[in-house]
Amino acid sequence: MTGAGMGSGHTRRDFDDRADRFDRDAGLGDDSAGRIAAAIMELVQPQVGEMVLELGAGTGEIGRHLSEVAPRYLGLDASVGMLAVGRNPVAAGPAGGRVVACDCDGRWPVGDGVACCVFASRVAQLLDAEHIAREVRRVGARVVWWITGRARRDPWGYRELLRGRMREALRERGVEPRMSRGADSSVGAALTAAGGVAVEPVDAAVWMHRGSVSEMVGAWRDKRELGGVGVDRATRDAVLDEVERWAVERFGDTRATLESREVYTLSPVRFSDAPG
């Protein structure tokens, strides 16, 4: 996930600033990216010459694997900084994958009827749902898949507990966090209204995330946003100071390594103009 759209320039700058350390702070676990790419290909079953298009391609964590197995691959992202980190690994794929700096809330630089799949990992909340629906139908071949990917954390793991306390602290200060899962649902609703058929979600990868409270809170301190919304420095510092105090009571040593189980789920919608 990255700053895929221009609807929040503030968000795009945030991703540019964090590009070099994004995978370390928010990357997928173990060999999960390869398994996710394989699961997408198993769903889509692309034909020769068809394109897999990724919105919010970012550092190419998943895209570099898609570029190796898809007939054609194109990754789009508004964050030039994130693409600069991932450009070489993606471009090196034997299928000739490439990435392009692009506002995904504008017209995608793809011809009509060429894509078998449009994939978006942890990014749908940054994009306009109605625009996605129109563009998927425009670029899609006779059969085209829209697939969102999201990592679900153990609700009792340290990462989700920290995130929950951070969001509570924001609300206590009159700031309402962005509800990303709701945004995913809005995109799904727009796509089904446009003729897509939702398919059973697929758990593509499971891993144990290892890290510490201090690492997670430290990464938040470097961001311009908390909970998906822009906050001033004073509010951010106050919220995170409170989170750290709470974490000391809950976990003890904030530098200790903790584990959290995470599951990466693909949610597909299929469009077909083909008979049957």
C-alpha positions in Angstrom: 0.0 0.0 0.0 1.2 3.5 -0.8 -0.1 7.0 -1.7 -1.8 5.7 -4.8 -4.1 8.6 -5.4 -3.9 12.4 -5.5 -6.9 12.8 -3.2 -4.5 13.3 -0.3 -1.3 15.0 -1.3 -0.4 15.0 2.4 -0.5 11.2 2.3 1.7 11.0 -0.8 4.4 13.2 0.9 4.2 10.9 3.9 4.9 7.8 1.7 7.7 9.6 -0.1 9.4 10.4 3.2 9.0 6.9 4.5 10.0 5.0 1.2 13.4 3.7 2.4 12.0 2.2 5.5 8.4 1.3 4.5 9.0 -2.4 4.1 10.7 -2.6 7.4 7.9 -0.8 9.2 4.9 -2.2 7.4 6.1 -5.0 5.1 4.7 -8.5 4.8 6.2 -11.4 6.7 8.6 -14.1 5.6 8.0 -15.3 2.0 4.3 -14.0 2.0 4.6 -11.7 -1.0 5.5 -14.7 -3.3 2.6 -16.7 -1.9 0.2 -13.8 -2.4 1.3 -13.4 -6.1 0.8 -17.1 -6.6 -2.7 -17.0 -5.1 -3.7 -14.1 -7.4 -2.5 -16.0 -10.5 -4.4 -19.1 -9.4 -7.6 -17.1 -9.1 -7.2 -15.1 -12.3 -5.7 -17.8 -14.7 -4.4 -15.1 -17.1 -4.1 -15.8 -20.8 -1.1 -15.0 -23.0 -0.7 -11.2 -23.5 -3.1 -10.2 -20.7 -2.0 -7.6 -18.2 -2.1 -7.7 -14.4 -2.4 -4.1 -13.2 -1.5 -3.1 -9.6 -2.7 0.1 -8.0 -0.5 1.4 -5.2 2.5 -0.7 -6.3 4.8 1.0 -3.9 8.2 -0.6 -3.3 7.2 -3.6 -5.4 7.0 -6.0 -2.5 4.3 -8.0 -4.2 4.7 -6.5 -7.7 8.2 -8.0 -8.2 6.7 -11.5 -7.8 3.7 -10.6 -10.0 6.1 -9.4 -12.7 7.7 -12.9 -12.7 4.5 -14.9 -13.1 2.1 -12.6 -15.0 2.1 -12.4 -18.8 2.4 -8.6 -18.5 2.6 -6.5 -15.3 2.2 -2.8 -14.8 2.4 -1.1 -11.3 1.0 2.4 -10.7 1.6 4.7 -7.7 1.5 8.4 -7.0 4.5 8.2 -4.7 7.7 8.7 -6.8 9.8 7.9 -3.7 8.2 4.5 -3.2 8.5 3.6 -6.8 12.2 4.6 -6.8 12.8 2.0 -4.1 11.0 -0.7 -6.0 11.6 0.2 -9.6 14.7 -2.0 -10.3 13.4 -5.3 -8.7 10.1 -5.0 -10.6 11.7 -4.1 -13.9 14.0 -7.0 -13.6 11.2 -9.5 -13.8 11.4 -11.9 -16.8 7.9 -11.0 -17.9 9.1 -7.4 -18.5 7.1 -5.7 -15.7 7.3 -2.0 -15.3 6.1 0.7 -12.9 4.7 4.2 -13.7 4.1 7.2 -11.5 0.4 7.9 -11.7 -2.5 9.4 -9.8 -4.8 6.4 -9.6 -7.8 8.7 -9.1 -7.2 9.9 -12.7 -7.3 7.9 -16.0 -5.0 4.9 -15.8 -2.3 4.8 -18.5 -3.7 1.5 -19.9 -5.6 0.8 -23.1 -9.1 -0.4 -23.1 -9.8 -4.2 -22.7 -6.2 -5.3 -21.9 -6.2 -6.2 -18.2 -7.3 -9.6 -16.7 -6.8 -8.3 -13.2 -6.6 -5.1 -11.2 -5.0 -5.6 -7.8 -4.8 -3.2 -4.9 -3.0 -4.1 -1.7 -4.0 -2.1 1.4 -4.8 1.0 -0.7 -8.5 1.1 -1.6 -9.2 3.5 1.3 -7.2 6.2 -0.5 -9.1 5.9 -3.8 -12.4 7.0 -5.2 -14.7 3.9 -5.4 -16.8 5.1 -8.4 -13.7 5.9 -10.4 -12.2 2.5 -9.7 -15.4 0.8 -10.9 -15.4 2.8 -14.2 -11.7 2.2 -14.9 -11.9 -1.5 -14.1 -14.7 -1.9 -16.6 -12.7 0.2 -19.2 -9.4 -1.6 -19.0 -10.8 -5.0 -18.3 -10.7 -7.9 -20.8 -13.9 -10.0 -21.4 -13.1 -11.5 -18.0 -11.4 -9.2 -15.5 -10.9 -9.5 -11.7 -10.7 -6.7 -9.2 -8.8 -8.0 -6.2 -8.1 -6.2 -2.9 -5.6 -7.4 -0.4 -5.5 -6.7 3.3 -3.5 -8.0 6.2 -5.7 -8.9 9.2 -4.0 -8.8 12.6 -4.7 -10.9 15.6 -7.2 -8.7 17.6 -5.3 -9.6 20.8 -1.8 -9.2 19.3 0.3 -6.3 20.4 0.1 -4.5 17.0 -3.7 -4.4 16.9 -3.9 -3.5 20.6 -1.5 -0.6 20.1 -3.4 0.6 17.0 -6.7 0.4 18.9 -5.3 2.5 21.8 -3.8 5.0 19.4 -7.2 5.4 17.7 -8.9 5.9 21.1 -6.4 8.6 22.0 -7.2 10.4 18.7 -10.9 10.3 19.3 -10.4 11.7 22.8 -8.8 14.7 21.1 -11.6 15.1 18.7 -9.9 13.4 15.7 -11.8 10.7 13.9 -9.6 8.0 12.4 -10.2 6.8 8.8 -12.0 3.4 8.7 -10.1 1.7 6.0 -12.2 -1.5 6.1 -15.3 0.6 5.4 -13.6 2.1 2.3 -12.9 -1.4 1.0 -16.6 -2.2 1.3 -17.5 1.0 -0.6 -15.3 -0.1 -3.5 -16.8 -3.6 -3.4 -20.3 -2.1 -3.5 -19.5 0.1 -6.4 -18.0 -2.8 -8.3 -21.0 -5.1 -7.7 -23.3 -2.3 -8.7 -21.4 -2.1 -12.0 -22.0 -5.8 -12.7 -19.3 -7.6 -10.7 -19.8 -10.7 -8.7 -18.1 -11.0 -5.4 -16.1 -14.3 -4.9 -15.3 -16.0 -1.6 -12.2 -14.3 0.0 -9.0 -16.3 0.0 -6.4 -16.3 2.8 -3.2 -16.2 0.8 -0.6 -16.0 3.5 -0.2 -16.3 7.3 2.9 -15.2 9.2 4.1 -14.1 12.7 5.1 -10.5 12.8 8.0 -9.9 15.2 8.8 -6.5 16.6 8.6 -4.2 19.6 6.3 -1.5 21.0 9.1 1.1 20.7 9.7 0.2 17.0 6.0 0.6 16.2 5.5 3.8 18.0 8.8 5.2 16.7 7.5 4.6 13.1 4.3 6.5 13.9 6.3 9.4 15.2 7.9 9.8 11.7 4.5 10.0 10.0 2.5 13.1 9.1 -0.7 11.1 9.7 -2.1 8.9 12.5 -5.1 6.6 11.9 -5.2 7.7 8.2 -5.7 11.4 8.9 -3.4 14.4 9.1 -2.6 15.7 12.6 -0.4 18.5 13.9 2.9 17.6 15.6 1.6 18.6 19.1 -1.4 16.2 18.8 0.7 13.4 17.4 3.2 13.7 20.2 0.5 13.8 22.8 -1.3 10.8 21.4 1.9 8.7 21.1 3.2 9.7 24.6 -0.1 8.4 25.9 0.1 5.2 23.9 3.6 4.6 25.2 2.5 5.1 28.9 -0.4 2.7 28.3 2.0 0.2 26.6 4.4 0.2 29.6 1.5 -0.8 31.9 0.2 -3.4 29.4 3.4 -5.0 28.1 6.2 -3.9 30.4 9.5 -3.5 28.5 8.6 -1.6 25.3 11.8 -2.8 23.7 11.1 -6.5 24.1 10.4 -8.5 21.0 6.8 -9.5 20.7 4.8 -11.6 18.1 1.6 -11.0 16.4 -0.2 -13.4 14.0 -1.2 -11.8 10.7 -3.3 -13.2 7.8 -3.3 -11.7 4.3 -6.7 -12.0 2.7 -7.6 -11.5 -1.0 -11.2 -10.2 -1.7 -12.1 -10.8 -5.4 -14.8 -9.4 -7.6 -15.2 -11.0 -11.0 -16.6 -9.3 -14.2 -17.3 -11.4 -17.2 -18.8 -10.5 -20.6 -18.1 -14.0 -21.8 -20.9 -16.6 -22.2 -21.4 -18.7 -19.1 
